[in-house]
């Protein structure tokens, strides 16, 4: 099977990047991270990339007059590297419409909530405060909105009475590290097809009958 080239954009600690690098290195992912770009000079994600021998670039937003100009610089790097898929992994900037259009259905994002509930920031704490009994994470294709694009994969976790934003975040993060490599794998295998808002996954297994989760 052909291996696809990934470009990962990250602003922070990069644990999702690490999960992707590990899956790729283990040979369980027909995808290779070719470049990591960060808008933050000392993002730990850049360090993780270098440790894996992956090119790591800082692009300073302050060096550009507009968001469009910043995005053009990032797109130029991704273009030179010929990436097939762009993965946002804790990238704290919104992409401009020109970027989204240039990579339509070829940009993924991971979000620590069961979208469309709780888009935006600090969502694990919002889930606890709201009193939901399940939370989780979502990998979706990026469109022009904030966390609104077609959903590829989700994982649900229970929320317990003594949870805090921190304990729930940790439980969700473990699932993020499972579903992001899996979403990339499905893409690389050519099994995803976007039909309007829906992402159809060819050959997906299904659980019938008693598969529902209940909490408490
Ligand atoms: C994750 O919770 C991800 O869902 C959100 O930002 C966080 C990034 O964490 N978009 P990391 O940098 O991958 O560790």
Boltz pocket constraint, residues with backbone or C-beta under 6 A from the ligand:
constraints:
  - pocket:
      binder: B
      contacts: [[A, 10], [A, 12], [A, 13], [A, 14], [A, 15], [A, 16], [A, 17], [A, 89], [A, 90], [A, 91], [A, 110], [A, 111], [A, 112], [A, 173], [A, 176]]
      max_distance: 6.0
